[in-house]
């Protein structure tokens, strides 16, 4: 089969690789019909994620048709069309029993990313995301083995196009969990740092739950314009406003927003000192977005962090967070918990996650899709890949259907 494989930083290739096979009784084999390039895939593409091996198959946002089922699989059958969550969870361990699926204790044979680990078990395995998370082959491929099929794949009813439901695999539940963690509701306010796919899904979900005011901070005008037109955000460009938090405070009666969502993560552009420390491996992540989130949030508010972080962060300003009495919530998404509810919202027309798509490409064009997305070329917001699809060009920047704002 054809699959996108990793070789080194900025070297990914579509190659012929062996077809996957069932390995456990609760596995299924999936024929992939749609897969996407996620913002966190760019961390791998840039060589920022350790424990990658040459030939690893990438991709953790995918869906398709069940081709084979293991003897113990009861929740899906051959021919079902399913979306697969990016976290691989057993469904019955200590954490799965508490619906904390991203903390599953049984599916990750790797070390995990905790530095001060002691004897803590790693969290859930992830598709296509290094041997820290189990070394599972990803879904940017024609076929993929899906373990733990009784607690992962969600069957999709007929009548819904792939692009409408594909993002149930990751970015839509991630945006939704970020909003839930932020304790947002009718009449509330939020600052979302990052207008990438997760930030846009967080804005969509904020509108879904009745948030009144959304500030969105990014450095790319085309993403901010889209967010303003689609979700009614108040855009702030980092390149034009040196201190967005100060502006947000001025616009909120000098208190700040009820919550901030950091949808940027550890590759936020930091100061020259932070860049130097990161290059010397003395710092794992830039703290710039987190410092801004802390500053922009009112006393007693919440900082919600769906963006990926790793290692040390200098200049964290923990004392500011303490003095303001802030609450922090963060971590990988418990995807399986949110998928059924979000599917209902899509079916009812309350959510339109597909509107962020700008590029439909064949799987064979995946390397080009990574380069376009990584460089923010062609006004790229989101790339969807189709195995066996036609070699296609990008949609024009304004050609994606824009859904009406959720009241």
C-alpha positions in Angstrom: 0.0 0.0 0.0 1.0 3.7 -0.2 1.7 5.6 3.0 3.4 8.8 4.1 6.6 8.0 5.9 8.9 10.0 8.0 12.7 10.0 7.3 14.1 13.2 8.9 13.1 16.8 9.6 11.2 18.1 6.6 11.7 14.8 4.7 8.5 12.9 4.4 7.7 10.7 1.4 4.8 8.7 0.0 6.1 5.2 -0.4 5.0 1.7 -0.9 5.0 -0.2 2.4 3.7 -3.6 3.5 0.0 -3.8 4.1 -1.1 -3.9 7.8 -2.5 -7.1 9.3 -4.6 -7.9 12.3 -2.4 -8.6 15.3 -4.9 -8.8 18.2 -8.5 -10.2 18.5 -9.9 -6.7 19.1 -8.1 -5.1 16.0 -9.8 -4.0 12.8 -8.3 -3.1 9.5 -9.5 0.1 8.0 -9.5 1.3 4.4 -8.8 5.0 4.8 -11.2 7.3 2.8 -10.0 10.6 4.3 -7.1 11.8 6.5 -5.9 15.2 7.5 -2.6 17.0 8.3 -2.8 18.2 11.9 -0.9 21.2 13.4 0.8 18.8 15.8 2.0 16.8 12.8 4.1 19.8 12.0 6.0 19.3 15.2 7.1 15.9 13.8 7.7 17.4 10.3 10.1 20.0 11.8 12.0 17.4 13.7 10.8 18.5 17.2 9.4 15.2 18.4 12.0 12.6 19.6 11.8 8.8 19.1 10.8 9.0 15.5 12.3 6.3 13.3 12.9 6.4 9.5 9.9 4.8 7.8 7.4 5.5 10.5 3.9 6.1 9.0 2.4 9.5 10.1 -1.1 10.7 10.6 -3.6 10.6 13.5 -6.7 12.2 11.9 -8.4 9.7 9.7 -11.6 7.8 8.9 -12.7 5.0 6.6 -14.4 1.7 5.9 -13.9 -1.4 8.1 -12.4 -4.1 5.9 -11.6 -6.8 8.5 -12.5 -7.4 12.1 -10.8 -9.4 14.8 -12.6 -12.3 16.5 -13.3 -10.2 19.7 -14.6 -7.1 17.9 -18.3 -6.5 18.8 -18.8 -2.7 18.3 -18.2 -2.4 14.6 -18.5 -4.8 11.6 -17.1 -5.2 8.2 -18.5 -2.4 5.9 -19.1 0.1 8.7 -17.9 3.7 8.0 -16.1 5.0 11.1 -14.1 7.9 12.4 -11.1 6.8 14.6 -10.0 8.9 17.6 -6.3 9.8 17.7 -5.9 8.3 21.2 -5.8 4.5 21.5 -7.6 3.5 24.6 -8.6 0.1 26.1 -11.9 1.2 27.6 -11.6 -0.7 30.9 -8.5 0.4 32.8 -8.5 2.8 35.8 -8.5 5.9 33.7 -10.7 4.7 30.9 -13.3 3.8 33.6 -13.2 7.4 34.6 -13.7 8.5 30.9 -10.1 9.9 30.9 -9.3 8.0 27.7 -6.1 9.9 26.9 -4.7 8.6 30.2 -5.2 4.9 29.3 -2.6 2.9 31.1 -2.5 -0.2 28.8 -1.9 0.9 25.2 1.4 2.7 25.2 4.5 0.5 25.1 6.7 3.6 24.9 8.1 5.8 27.6 5.7 8.8 27.2 6.9 12.4 27.4 7.0 13.1 31.2 10.5 14.1 32.1 10.2 13.6 35.9 8.5 10.3 35.3 9.4 8.2 38.4 7.4 5.0 38.0 4.2 6.5 36.5 2.8 4.6 33.6 2.7 6.5 30.3 -0.6 7.8 28.9 -2.5 6.4 25.9 -0.8 5.3 22.7 -1.3 7.6 19.7 -1.5 6.9 16.0 1.5 8.0 14.0 3.2 10.0 16.8 6.6 8.6 17.6 7.7 5.7 19.7 7.2 7.7 22.9 3.6 7.0 22.3 3.8 3.3 21.2 5.1 3.5 17.7 1.7 2.9 16.1 1.5 3.3 12.4 -0.7 6.3 11.4 -3.5 6.9 9.1 -2.0 8.9 6.3 -2.1 5.7 4.3 -4.4 3.6 2.2 -4.9 1.1 5.1 -4.3 1.2 8.8 -4.6 -1.3 11.7 -6.8 0.1 14.5 -6.3 -1.6 17.9 -8.9 -1.6 20.7 -11.8 -1.3 18.2 -14.4 -1.9 20.9 -13.6 1.4 22.5 -12.4 3.7 19.7 -14.1 3.9 16.3 -17.4 5.8 16.0 -19.8 4.5 13.4 -21.0 7.4 11.1 -24.6 7.3 9.9 -25.2 7.6 6.1 -25.7 11.0 4.5 -22.7 12.8 6.1 -19.8 13.5 3.8 -16.4 12.5 5.1 -15.2 16.1 5.4 -18.1 17.0 7.7 -17.1 14.3 10.3 -13.4 13.7 9.7 -12.3 16.2 12.4 -14.2 14.2 15.1 -10.9 12.3 15.1 -9.0 15.1 16.9 -9.3 18.8 16.3 -13.0 19.2 17.0 -13.0 17.3 20.3 -9.8 19.1 21.2 -11.3 22.5 20.6 -14.5 21.4 22.5 -12.5 20.1 25.5 -10.5 23.3 25.6 -13.8 25.2 25.9 -15.2 22.8 28.5 -12.0 23.0 30.5 -12.3 26.8 30.3 -15.7 26.7 32.0 -17.2 28.9 29.3 -20.9 29.4 28.8 -23.5 32.0 27.9 -22.3 35.6 28.2 -18.7 34.7 28.9 -15.5 36.0 27.3 -12.4 34.2 26.1 -9.1 34.9 24.5 -7.9 32.2 22.0 -4.2 32.3 21.3 -3.6 30.7 17.9 -5.9 30.7 14.9 -4.8 27.4 13.5 -7.2 24.4 13.2 -7.5 23.8 17.0 -8.0 27.5 17.7 -10.7 27.7 15.0 -12.5 24.7 16.4 -12.3 26.2 19.9 -13.9 29.4 18.5 -16.7 27.3 16.9 -17.3 25.5 20.1 -17.2 28.7 22.1 -20.0 30.0 20.0 -21.8 26.7 20.4 -22.0 27.1 24.2 -23.0 30.8 24.0 -19.8 32.7 24.6 -20.4 36.4 24.0 -17.0 37.7 23.2 -14.0 36.0 21.6 -10.6 37.6 21.1 -8.4 35.7 18.7 -4.6 36.3 18.6 -2.5 35.1 15.7 0.2 36.5 13.3 -1.4 35.5 10.0 -4.0 38.0 8.7 -5.7 35.5 6.4 -6.5 33.2 9.4 -7.7 36.1 11.5 -9.9 37.4 8.7 -11.5 34.0 8.3 -12.1 33.7 12.1 -13.7 37.1 12.2 -16.0 36.4 9.2 -16.9 32.9 10.4 -17.0 33.0 14.2 -17.3 36.8 14.9 -14.0 37.0 16.8 -12.2 40.2 17.6 -8.9 39.7 15.8 -5.5 40.8 17.2 -2.4 40.3 15.1 0.8 39.6 17.1 2.9 41.3 14.4 1.0 44.5 14.8 0.2 44.5 18.5 3.3 43.8 20.7 1.3 43.1 23.8 -2.2 41.6 23.0 -2.9 40.9 26.7 -2.7 44.6 27.4 -5.1 45.4 24.6 -7.5 42.7 25.8 -7.5 44.1 29.4 -8.2 47.6 28.1 -11.2 46.2 26.2 -12.6 44.3 29.1 -12.9 47.1 31.7 -9.4 46.5 32.9 -10.2 43.0 34.3 -9.4 40.6 31.5 -11.3 37.7 30.0 -13.0 34.9 31.9 -10.7 32.4 30.3 -7.8 32.1 27.9 -7.2 29.1 25.6 -3.6 28.5 24.5 -3.9 26.7 21.1 -0.3 27.5 20.2 1.8 25.1 22.2 5.5 24.7 22.6 6.5 26.1 19.2 5.2 29.6 20.0 7.7 32.2 18.8 9.5 33.4 22.0 12.2 35.9 22.8 15.7 35.7 21.5 16.8 34.3 24.9 14.1 31.6 24.7 15.1 30.7 21.2 18.7 30.4 22.3 17.8 28.2 25.3 15.7 26.0 23.1 18.5 25.6 20.6 20.8 24.6 23.4 18.2 22.1 24.7 18.1 24.0 28.0 14.4 24.8 27.5 11.8 22.6 25.9 9.1 25.1 25.1 8.6 28.8 24.6 6.5 30.4 27.3 5.3 33.4 25.3 1.8 32.3 24.6 1.3 31.1 28.2 2.6 34.4 29.6 0.1 36.2 27.4 -2.7 33.9 28.5 -1.9 34.4 32.2 -1.8 38.2 31.7 -5.1 38.3 29.7 -7.2 36.3 32.1 -9.1 37.9 34.9 -8.7 37.0 38.6 -10.2 33.7 39.3 -10.3 32.8 35.6 -9.2 29.7 33.8 -6.2 29.1 31.5 -7.0 26.1 29.2 -4.2 24.6 27.3 -4.9 22.2 24.4 -1.6 23.2 22.7 1.2 20.6 23.1 4.0 21.4 25.5 7.1 19.4 26.6 9.9 19.9 29.0 11.0 23.0 30.8 9.5 26.5 30.4 11.4 29.5 31.7 9.7 32.7 32.5 6.5 31.0 33.4 5.4 33.7 35.8 3.8 31.2 38.2 3.6 34.0 40.8 1.3 36.0 38.6 -0.9 33.0 38.2 -1.0 32.5 42.0 -1.7 36.1 42.7 -4.6 36.1 40.3 -6.0 32.8 41.6 -6.0 31.2 38.1 -7.0 27.7 37.4 -5.0 25.7 34.8 -6.5 22.8 32.8 -4.6 21.0 30.0 -3.6 17.7 28.5 -4.4 15.4 25.6 -8.0 15.1 24.6 -10.3 12.4 25.9 -11.6 12.1 22.3 -13.9 9.2 22.8 -15.8 11.1 25.5 -16.8 13.9 23.2 -17.3 12.3 19.8 -20.9 11.1 20.1 -22.2 14.5 21.4 -20.3 16.4 18.7 -21.6 14.1 16.0 -25.1 15.1 17.1 -24.2 18.8 16.8 -22.9 18.2 13.3 -26.1 16.3 12.3 -28.3 19.1 13.7 -26.3 21.7 11.8 -25.0 23.4 14.9 -21.4 22.8 14.0 -19.7 23.0 10.5 -16.1 21.9 11.1 -15.5 21.4 7.4 -15.5 25.1 6.7 -11.9 25.5 7.7 -10.7 23.2 4.9 -8.8 25.0 2.1 -6.9 22.1 0.4 -8.1 18.8 -0.8 -5.2 16.7 -2.1 -4.5 13.1 -3.1 -2.5 11.1 -0.6 0.3 11.0 -3.2 0.5 14.8 -2.7 0.9 14.6 1.0 4.5 15.9 1.1 3.4 18.9 -0.8 0.5 19.4 1.6 2.9 19.4 4.6 5.2 22.0 2.9 2.2 24.3 2.1 0.8 24.0 5.6 4.1 24.4 7.3 4.9 27.6 5.4 1.3 29.0 5.5 1.3 29.2 1.7 -1.8 29.5 -0.5 -3.8 30.8 2.6 -3.7 27.3 3.9 -5.8 26.5 7.0 -6.4 22.8 6.7 -5.3 20.0 4.3 -7.4 16.9 3.8 -5.8 13.9 1.9 -7.7 11.3 0.0 -6.1 7.9 -0.7 -6.5 7.0 -4.4 -8.0 10.5 -5.1 -7.2 12.6 -8.1 -4.0 14.7 -8.0 -5.7 18.0 -7.3 -4.9 21.6 -6.7 -5.7 23.9 -3.8 -9.1 25.4 -3.4 -9.1 29.2 -3.8 -8.8 30.9 -0.4 -12.4 32.0 -0.4 -14.0 28.9 -1.9 -14.7 27.0 1.3 -18.3 27.3 2.4 -18.6 29.6 5.3 -21.3 28.5 7.8 -23.5 31.0 9.5 -22.3 32.1 12.9 -23.8 30.0 15.7 -25.9 32.3 17.8 
